[in-house]
Amino acid sequence: MCRLLGYVGSPISLGALLTDPPHSLRVQSYAPRELRVALLNADGFGFGWYDGDRDRRPFTYRSILPLWNDPNVDSLCRYIHTPAAIAYVRSATPGQTIDHSNCQPFQSGELLFSHNGYIHNFRETLYRPLRSRLSDRAYAAIQGSTDSEHLWGLVLTALEQTPDLRSALAHALNTLADLAVQFTTAIAANILMSDGTQLIGAKFSSFDPSPSLYWLRGDPRFPNSAIVASEPLFEADWQPCPEATLFTISAHRDPEFHPLQPTPSSI
């Protein structure tokens, strides 16, 4: 399992999220509190951010180093100011390679995508059936070998039929759930996406307890903003995201949660 972080709101330094808080994403890379499957998130990291004055498309930085050991991070965190970002630290599934193509977040056009979770025995269960559901364009875009990137491919495939991000994500997760039932395998999918104006995400798992995910909006330290994170960054009124839901959240609106069908209990 990995750790995720998403932000949308007033422009802030990236360090205010990645390195400065008491339980920042950097701390979560070596001392996570709610990581149930692994001990560390030391198999790479990445972050993507938006700067609309330069380009509507997000920028990304990805590394196979642990977040605590990359000498570029502190300078980048001071330099980058952004109204929206997604970041991630990786704990690789056993057997998966450690290389840049397997680091997140993934980017296409104006979108960022990151996934915390797994497909049990992915290569032996859903690898080929999932790839058969991808459009030619999404299939050709796959560069790595992770279940996360293939799930991103399902989202990109759905986006070719509907421009609505929430509908596309729901369709991708329903496809994943159908395949999990058909091939009798366990899945977990905490997801964060952004188009630079909002966060779209999901908390979806076929087992309990599922990977942790929290949200916070309008905290005095981050006014006019919303944060979604695998673990709280600091003491505040963080709320757990409900199970089996898809959500959207923006700087000025609390999250809207929508139940996902089929629910994990049917998997």
C-alpha positions in Angstrom: 0.0 0.0 0.0 1.0 3.6 -0.6 0.1 7.0 0.8 -1.8 9.7 -1.1 -2.3 13.4 -0.8 -4.4 15.8 -2.8 -4.9 19.6 -2.4 -7.1 22.2 -4.1 -7.5 25.9 -3.0 -5.5 29.1 -2.6 -2.0 28.8 -4.0 0.5 27.5 -1.4 4.1 26.2 -1.4 4.3 22.5 -2.0 6.4 22.2 1.1 3.3 23.2 3.2 2.0 19.8 2.3 5.0 17.5 1.6 7.6 18.5 4.2 6.4 21.0 6.7 3.4 19.4 8.7 4.2 17.3 11.7 2.9 14.2 9.9 3.8 15.4 6.3 3.9 13.0 3.4 7.7 12.8 3.9 7.1 11.6 7.4 4.5 9.2 6.2 7.1 7.7 3.8 9.2 6.4 6.8 6.8 6.5 9.8 3.2 5.8 8.5 0.6 5.4 11.2 -2.1 3.6 9.3 -0.3 1.5 6.8 -1.6 -2.1 7.3 0.3 -4.2 4.8 3.9 -2.7 4.7 6.2 -0.8 7.1 7.6 1.9 4.8 6.9 3.8 1.6 10.4 3.7 0.3 9.9 2.5 -3.3 9.7 5.9 -5.0 7.4 8.9 -4.9 6.0 11.6 -7.1 3.9 14.8 -7.2 2.0 16.7 -9.8 1.0 20.4 -9.6 -0.8 23.0 -11.6 0.4 26.5 -12.7 -2.3 27.9 -15.0 -0.2 31.0 -15.8 2.3 28.7 -17.6 0.3 25.8 -18.9 -3.2 24.3 -18.3 -1.5 20.9 -18.1 0.0 19.9 -14.8 3.7 19.4 -14.2 5.1 16.3 -12.6 8.2 15.1 -10.7 8.7 11.4 -10.1 11.6 9.6 -8.5 12.6 6.0 -7.6 14.3 7.3 -4.4 12.5 7.4 -1.1 11.0 10.8 -0.5 13.2 11.4 2.5 16.4 10.8 0.4 15.9 12.8 -2.7 18.1 16.0 -2.6 15.9 17.9 -5.0 12.7 17.8 -2.8 13.4 20.7 -0.4 14.4 23.1 -3.2 11.3 22.1 -5.3 9.1 22.5 -2.3 10.3 26.1 -1.8 10.0 27.0 -5.4 6.7 25.5 -6.4 3.5 27.4 -5.4 0.3 25.9 -6.7 -3.5 26.0 -6.3 -3.8 22.2 -6.8 -1.6 19.2 -6.4 -1.5 15.4 -6.0 1.4 13.6 -4.3 2.2 10.0 -3.5 4.8 7.8 -1.8 5.1 4.2 -2.9 5.3 0.9 -1.2 5.6 -1.5 -4.1 3.6 -4.7 -4.4 6.1 -7.6 -4.0 7.4 -8.5 -7.5 6.8 -5.1 -9.0 9.8 -3.3 -10.4 11.2 -0.1 -9.0 11.5 2.3 -12.0 10.1 5.6 -13.1 7.4 4.2 -15.2 5.8 2.7 -12.1 5.9 5.9 -10.1 2.8 8.1 -9.8 1.0 10.4 -10.3 0.1 9.6 -13.9 -0.8 12.5 -16.2 -2.7 12.8 -19.4 -3.7 16.2 -20.8 -5.0 18.3 -17.9 -5.6 15.4 -15.6 -3.6 13.8 -12.7 -4.3 10.4 -11.3 -3.0 8.4 -8.3 -4.1 5.1 -6.8 -3.4 3.5 -3.4 -4.4 -0.1 -3.2 -3.9 -3.3 -5.2 -5.3 -6.1 -7.3 -4.4 -9.4 -5.6 -2.1 -11.5 -7.8 -2.6 -8.9 -10.6 -0.4 -10.6 -13.1 -2.1 -14.0 -12.6 -5.7 -12.7 -12.3 -6.8 -9.5 -14.0 -3.7 -8.4 -16.1 -4.9 -9.8 -19.4 -8.7 -9.4 -18.9 -8.2 -5.8 -17.8 -5.9 -4.9 -20.7 -8.6 -6.3 -23.1 -11.0 -3.7 -21.8 -8.6 -0.8 -22.7 -9.1 1.3 -25.8 -6.2 1.4 -28.3 -5.2 4.8 -27.1 -5.2 3.9 -23.4 -3.4 0.6 -24.2 -0.7 2.4 -26.1 -0.2 4.8 -23.2 0.7 2.1 -20.7 4.4 2.4 -19.9 4.8 0.5 -16.6 3.6 -2.8 -15.1 1.5 -1.8 -12.1 -2.2 -2.4 -11.5 -2.5 1.3 -10.7 -1.5 2.4 -14.3 -3.9 -0.2 -15.8 -6.7 1.2 -13.6 -5.8 4.6 -15.0 -6.1 3.1 -18.4 -9.7 2.1 -17.6 -10.4 5.7 -16.6 -8.9 7.0 -19.9 -10.9 4.5 -21.8 -14.1 5.6 -20.1 -13.3 9.3 -20.8 -13.4 8.6 -24.5 -17.1 7.9 -24.0 -17.9 10.6 -21.5 -16.1 13.8 -20.6 -17.5 13.7 -17.0 -14.7 12.7 -14.7 -17.0 11.3 -12.0 -18.9 9.2 -14.4 -15.7 7.9 -16.1 -14.2 7.0 -12.7 -17.4 5.2 -11.6 -17.4 3.3 -14.9 -13.8 2.2 -14.5 -14.4 1.0 -10.9 -17.5 -0.9 -11.9 -15.5 -2.6 -14.6 -12.8 -3.5 -12.1 -15.4 -4.8 -9.6 -17.0 -7.0 -12.3 -13.6 -8.4 -13.2 -12.8 -9.1 -9.6 -16.0 -11.1 -9.2 -15.4 -13.0 -12.4 -11.8 -13.9 -11.6 -12.3 -14.2 -7.8 -9.7 -11.8 -6.6 -9.5 -9.0 -4.0 -9.2 -5.4 -4.9 -8.6 -2.1 -3.1 -8.8 1.3 -4.8 -8.3 4.6 -3.0 -8.1 7.1 -5.9 -7.4 10.8 -6.3 -7.7 12.7 -9.6 -7.6 16.4 -10.4 -8.2 18.7 -13.3 -6.7 21.6 -11.4 -10.0 22.9 -10.1 -11.3 20.0 -8.0 -10.4 16.7 -6.5 -12.3 13.6 -7.7 -11.7 10.4 -5.8 -13.0 7.1 -4.5 -12.7 4.7 -1.6 -13.4 1.2 -2.7 -12.3 -2.1 -1.4 -13.4 -5.8 -1.3 -12.0 -6.4 2.2 -12.1 -4.8 5.6 -10.5 -2.8 7.0 -9.8 -0.9 3.8 -6.9 1.5 3.3 -7.4 4.8 5.2 -8.5 8.0 3.5 -9.5 11.4 5.1 -10.7 14.8 4.0 -10.4 18.3 5.5 -11.8 21.6 4.2 -11.5 25.2 5.5 -9.0 24.6 8.2 -7.6 28.0 9.6 -4.1 26.9 8.5 -5.3 26.3 5.0 -8.2 28.7 4.4 -10.2 28.4 1.2 -8.8 25.0 0.6 -9.5 21.3 0.7 -7.1 18.4 1.4 -7.6 14.7 1.0 -4.9 12.4 2.5 -4.3 8.8 3.5 -3.3 10.0 6.9 -4.0 13.4 8.7 -1.0 15.7 8.2 -1.7 17.6 11.5 -4.2 17.8 14.4 -7.5 19.1 12.9 -11.1 18.0 12.2 -10.2 15.4 9.6 -13.1 13.2 8.5 -12.8 9.7 7.2 -14.1 9.1 3.7 -17.0 6.7 3.7 -16.6 3.2 2.3 -17.7 2.3 -1.2 -18.1 5.9 -2.3 -17.0 8.2 -5.1 -16.5 11.9 -4.2 -15.8 15.4 -5.5 -14.4 18.2 -3.4 -13.4 21.7 -4.1 -12.0 24.6 -2.1 -15.4 26.1 -1.5 -17.6 23.1 -1.2 -17.7 20.1 1.1 -17.3 16.7 -0.6 -20.2 15.2 -2.3 -20.2 11.4 -1.7 -22.0 9.0 -4.1 -22.4 5.3 -3.4 -20.6 3.1 -5.9 -22.4 0.1 -7.5 -21.7 -2.7 -7.2 -20.7 -2.3 -3.5 -17.7 -4.1 -2.2 -19.9 -6.5 -0.3 -21.0 -8.0 -3.6 -17.4 -8.7 -4.7 
